[in-house]
Amino acid sequence: MDSEYLLNPIASTGDFFQETTKTAAKAAAKTAARSAVQWFFATLGPFAVPLLFLLFFAIVIPFACLMRDFYYPGEYGYFDGGIGLGLAPVAGRWTLTGKFGEDRGDHIHMGIDLACPEGTPVVAVAAGRVRLSTSPAGGNEIWLYGEDGRTYYYAHLSGYHVADGETVSPGQVIGYVGSTGRSTGPHLHFGVMVNGRWVDPLPLLQGGVLPGDLAYRDVDGEKLAAWLRGKGSMLADHVDEIIRAAREVGVNPLLLVAITGQEQGFVPEGSPAAMLGNPFNVYGSWQNYSPGLYESARIAARTVVKLSRGRPEGVHPIYWLNSRENPNGMYATDPNWWRGVTYFFETLQRQI
């Protein structure tokens, strides 16, 4: 017996017994495994190796295909969003044309410029209260005093969609992109102030990344309605509600429609009204929660944005929404959910 056991004979007796038992068990397991292998090859002879290959292809490979992602997507660009619920300040795609801290000659640029078409909706990136103002430089402006302690500044707007002093929620449309004030073309000047000092908004925008194909884009509502009508879907008469919710949150409306296809077969005609009120099955099921199509679409869109955060490079964006490795959660419990949504989404992308 080793000296370490002799130092404490009472306690060490149990430890020594456990070690002896473990050693004996390992030896017995190795002997049994060796005997099983010998029996297998002795019994089957020359057929043993081919049989092992057949078992591998018949069991291991199908199992691996079911358990892992073997879908190979095309290239996906990135759409930057991420403040609060992962929202960008404009509900649509944009191009960064002005960076924070640039020397503009007569002033230092204390924000970023996001170029996009005039009239593109501008949304609140945080809950808070808005104040409207105008200035020679900023034109039509909105100051959003966020409940998170930050102040958000929107400039060069073509118009407002809120009243002065109104309380707003994340994703709510508050104005529209324009070119008022000192501006050379339609864009949003977006600034963020923390503790009275301007900070670079870009790191905040990049806090959550939504893949380009999943980001909001305009779709032909009439064409989408006709496509759904061909499926016998009750959604055909309500596509405007889905598009409006998708625009406010910055998610591709075709993705939301694809989710309804996977969750409820696009809500066939004759389905209960409650199903139409929650075809995305947010908060469990339409049977116990049905707030209406527009509201459930907003919740589904926000869920997509939340689940899109932290996606590892190379992982399919819709697979990530339902991955067990996603620290943000999973959209559904069905491991094949993402395959159905991907199929419908890609079909809609091609046909709408």
JONOR-V660002 format. One record per backbone hydrogen bond with DSSP energy under -0.5 kcal/mol. NH is the residue of the N-H (numbers start at 1). CO is the residue of the C=O. If there is no record, write none. Layout:
nh->NH co->CO
nh->NH co->CO
//
This chain:
nh->5 co->2
nh->6 co->2
nh->7 co->3
nh->8 co->5
nh->12 co->8
nh->13 co->9
nh->14 co->10
nh->15 co->11
nh->16 co->12
nh->17 co->13
nh->18 co->14
nh->19 co->15
nh->20 co->16
nh->21 co->17
nh->22 co->18
nh->23 co->19
nh->24 co->20
nh->25 co->21
nh->26 co->22
nh->27 co->23
nh->28 co->24
nh->29 co->25
nh->30 co->26
nh->31 co->27
nh->32 co->28
nh->33 co->29
nh->34 co->30
nh->35 co->31
nh->36 co->32
nh->37 co->33
nh->38 co->34
nh->39 co->35
nh->40 co->36
nh->41 co->37
nh->42 co->38
nh->43 co->39
nh->44 co->40
nh->45 co->41
nh->47 co->44
nh->48 co->45
nh->50 co->46
nh->51 co->47
nh->52 co->48
nh->53 co->49
nh->54 co->50
nh->55 co->51
nh->56 co->52
nh->57 co->53
nh->58 co->54
nh->59 co->55
nh->60 co->55
nh->60 co->56
nh->61 co->56
nh->63 co->59
nh->64 co->60
nh->65 co->61
nh->66 co->62
nh->67 co->63
nh->68 co->64
nh->70 co->68
nh->73 co->71
nh->79 co->210
nh->80 co->78
nh->81 co->208
nh->82 co->87
nh->83 co->87
nh->85 co->83
nh->86 co->83
nh->87 co->83
nh->91 co->121
nh->92 co->90
nh->95 co->115
nh->97 co->95
nh->97 co->113
nh->98 co->113
nh->101 co->109
nh->102 co->99
nh->104 co->102
nh->104 co->107
nh->106 co->104
nh->109 co->102
nh->110 co->108
nh->111 co->109
nh->112 co->190
nh->113 co->98
nh->114 co->112
nh->114 co->188
nh->115 co->95
nh->115 co->113
nh->116 co->186
nh->119 co->177
nh->120 co->117
nh->122 co->175
nh->123 co->89
nh->124 co->172
nh->128 co->168
nh->129 co->145
nh->130 co->166
nh->131 co->143
nh->133 co->141
nh->135 co->139
nh->139 co->135
nh->140 co->157
nh->141 co->133
nh->141 co->139
nh->142 co->154
nh->143 co->131
nh->144 co->142
nh->144 co->152
nh->145 co->129
nh->145 co->143
nh->146 co->144
nh->146 co->150
nh->147 co->127
nh->149 co->146
nh->151 co->193
nh->152 co->144
nh->153 co->191
nh->154 co->142
nh->155 co->189
nh->156 co->138
nh->157 co->140
nh->158 co->176
nh->159 co->176
nh->161 co->174
nh->162 co->174
nh->165 co->130
nh->166 co->163
nh->168 co->128
nh->171 co->124
nh->172 co->169
nh->174 co->122
nh->175 co->122
nh->176 co->159
nh->177 co->120
nh->178 co->156
nh->178 co->187
nh->180 co->156
nh->182 co->137
nh->183 co->181
nh->187 co->178
nh->188 co->114
nh->189 co->155
nh->189 co->187
nh->190 co->112
nh->190 co->188
nh->191 co->153
nh->192 co->199
nh->193 co->151
nh->194 co->197
nh->195 co->149
nh->197 co->194
nh->199 co->192
nh->204 co->201
nh->205 co->201
nh->206 co->202
nh->207 co->204
nh->208 co->81
nh->208 co->205
nh->210 co->79
nh->210 co->208
nh->211 co->209
nh->212 co->77
nh->214 co->211
nh->215 co->211
nh->215 co->212
nh->216 co->250
nh->220 co->352
nh->221 co->219
nh->224 co->220
nh->225 co->221
nh->226 co->222
nh->227 co->223
nh->228 co->224
nh->229 co->225
nh->230 co->226
nh->231 co->227
nh->231 co->228
nh->232 co->229
nh->233 co->228
nh->234 co->267
nh->235 co->266
nh->236 co->233
nh->237 co->234
nh->238 co->235
nh->239 co->236
nh->241 co->238
nh->242 co->238
nh->243 co->239
nh->244 co->240
nh->245 co->241
nh->246 co->242
nh->247 co->243
nh->248 co->244
nh->249 co->245
nh->250 co->246
nh->251 co->246
nh->252 co->214
nh->255 co->252
nh->256 co->252
nh->257 co->253
nh->258 co->254
nh->259 co->255
nh->260 co->256
nh->261 co->257
nh->262 co->258
nh->263 co->259
nh->264 co->260
nh->265 co->261
nh->266 co->260
nh->267 co->264
nh->268 co->264
nh->269 co->232
nh->271 co->268
nh->275 co->272
nh->276 co->272
nh->277 co->273
nh->278 co->275
nh->279 co->276
nh->281 co->278
nh->284 co->281
nh->285 co->283
nh->288 co->285
nh->289 co->285
nh->292 co->277
nh->296 co->292
nh->297 co->293
nh->298 co->294
nh->299 co->295
nh->300 co->296
nh->301 co->297
nh->302 co->298
nh->303 co->299
nh->304 co->300
nh->305 co->301
nh->306 co->302
nh->307 co->303
nh->308 co->304
nh->309 co->305
nh->309 co->306
nh->311 co->308
nh->315 co->312
nh->320 co->316
nh->321 co->317
nh->322 co->318
nh->322 co->319
nh->323 co->320
nh->326 co->323
nh->327 co->325
nh->329 co->326
nh->331 co->321
nh->337 co->334
nh->339 co->336
nh->340 co->336
nh->341 co->337
nh->342 co->338
nh->343 co->339
nh->344 co->340
nh->345 co->341
nh->346 co->342
nh->347 co->343
nh->348 co->344
nh->349 co->345
nh->350 co->346
nh->351 co->347
nh->352 co->348
//
